[in-house]
Amino acid sequence: MRKQSIIHKVLKWSVFLVISLIGVYASLALADDNLGNIATDITGSFSSIGKLMLAVAYLAGIGFAIAAIFKFKQHRDNPTQIPIGTPVTLLAVGVILIFLPGIIGPAGQTIFGANATNYAGGFTGGGATNIPGGKDAT
């Protein structure tokens, strides 16, 4: 009973902290002069969110590929416990996540036309160049 009480308190304080941080961010955004500056600040953060998503996709893809290698080994050791579909699926998901950043740019141009970056808040996709710390990252 005591352990649940501690977990409940930690969850309650973490939710309070997140809501407080959102409030602080909103108050700083509202400190600008007009609504146009607030909108520019919000859409300016979209590119950072996109870069974070690309980085997470790369890392998750590599993680799934490594997990597939270990599952292949487990299948070879004991084929009755681990069906072959498990490592194949893990490998397929890993490959999709690794190549996902390269698909974003062409898919956006296919859906929205040549000026896809106007709809995406300045985020263009296009692979490793957009990952923070990547080759041509800005």
N, C-alpha and C positions, 0 to 999 in steps of 0.2 A: 504494500500500500504506500509506503514511504517513497519508493522508487518512482511510482507513477506521479506522485505529487511533485517531485523534483523535475521530471520530464515535462509535466504540465507547466510549471513555472518557467522553465527554459523556453518552451515554445511560445508562451505568452509574452515573454520579454523580447524574443526575437521578432515576433510579429509587431510589437510596439516599436522596436528599433527600425524595422523596414518602413513602417508607416511614417515614422518621424523623419527618416531620410528622404522619403518621397515628398513630405511636406516642406522640408528645407529646400529641396531642389525646385519645387514649384514656386516657393516664395522668391528664390533667386531669379527664376525665369520671369516672374511677374514684376520684378524690380525694373525692367526695361521701360522705355518711354511709351511704346505703343504696341498694339497687337501684332503688327508686322514684324517687329524685332523678336517677339516671342515665337512666332511661327518660324522665323528664320533659324532661331536657336534650336527648336525642336527638329526641324528637317535637317539641320546640320549634323545632328547626332545619329541620323539614320545610317550614314556611311560607316560610322564606327560600329554600330550594331551589326551591319552586314559583314564587316571584316571579322568581328568576333564569331559570327555564325560560320564563316568559311574556315576559320582556324579550328573551331570545334569539330566541323565536319572532317577535316583532315586528320585530326587526332583520333576521333572516333573510328574513322575508316582504318587507320593503322592498327588500332586496338582490336577491331573485329578481325582483321587479317591475321594478326598474331594469335588470337583466340582460335581461329580456324585451323591454324597449324597445329596447335595443341590438341584440338578435337580430332584432327586426322590421325595424330599419334594415338589417341585414346581409342579410336575406331580400329586401328590396326592391332592394338593389343587385345581388345575385347569387342568384336563386332556385334555381339548380341546386345550389349548394353548401350552402345552409341550407334545409332543408325547413320548411314552415309549422308543422309539429307541434312543433318545438323551442321557438319563442317562445310558442306557445299553452300548452304544458306548463309552461314557466317561469312564465307569468302565472298559471296555475291553482294551482300550488304556492305562489306568493307570496300569492295571495288566501286560500288555506286557512290559511297560517301567520299572516297578519294577523288573521283572524277566529277563530283557534283559542282565544285566551283567553276570548272571549265564549261559546264552546261548552262550556268546562270546567264551569262552574257548573250549567247546565241538564242536562248529561249526567250529572253526579254525582248530582243530585236524581232523575233518571230511573232510574239504576241502584240507588242506595242509599236512596232515599226522602227524606223531608223533613229528616232529621238527617244529611245527607251530610258535614257538616263534622266530625262525630265520627269518621268513618272516614278522613278526609283529614288528620288531624293539625292541624286548625285552618285549613287552607288552603281558601278558598272559591272561587277563580277569579273570574270576573266582569269581565274586561276591564281597561281602562287604570287603574282605581283600585288595582289590586294591583301595578302595576309600580313599582319603586323610583323615587321622584321623581314619581310620577303624581299625579293630582288629589287623591285622598283616601288616599294611601299612608300606612301606619303603620310 
